[in-house]
Amino acid sequence: MIAFLDSEFTDLLDPQLLSLGLASLDAREFYAELDLESDIGKARLKASSEFVRYNGVIDQWGRVPGALGTEWEMGRRAGEWILGLAADAGEKVEIAFDYSMDYELLEYAIRDAGLWEQVREVVIPRNVDAITGTITGELAAEECFRSLKARRLGRHHALADALALRAAYMAKAAAFLPGFGGKD
């Protein structure tokens, strides 16, 4: 089982979690975002780079019902989702990402929520940037972003980016593995 991860965070120099998106290979989704009206949310928004505040990250907030929460709630829900995925699959879950900070922020959130000892037993981190960062991967990701317009999700939304990463991975795998994803 593979779940593709993306996060959004305050800035590159002092990254603090804002949102998490996960998309499994079998089409399950998880998304959580920090409540920006909370004291921590307001502080993180203030600490965010101009890019985060004005270039497509924050203006996509609130588009996934039930996603708002504290960082503890985000970590708890993400940990429970991963544990459920592993239990349903009967195997460990590879957490695929293209930027290592995404995985670190996921781990910190789950650790703060008190579930890391359980979750770390069922996850395998995997950086897939070398696989997905190709022309085939980029074209598949762009097609995914086009398809997400109906859901009002775009690039720099953690769930949209996780779904695009999954699409890139699947396209690349299909090019090399006959029968992958139902293609021969």
ABEGO torsion letter per residue (X at the ends): XBBBBBBBBABAABBBBABBBBBBAAGBBBBBBBBAABAAAAAAAAABBAAAAAAGAAAABGABBGABBBAAAAAAAAAAAAAAAAAAAGBBBBBBBABAAAAAAAAAAAAAAGAAAAAAAABBBBBAAAAABBAAAAAAAAAAAAAAAAAGBBBGBAAAAAAAAAAAAAAAAAAABBGBGGBX
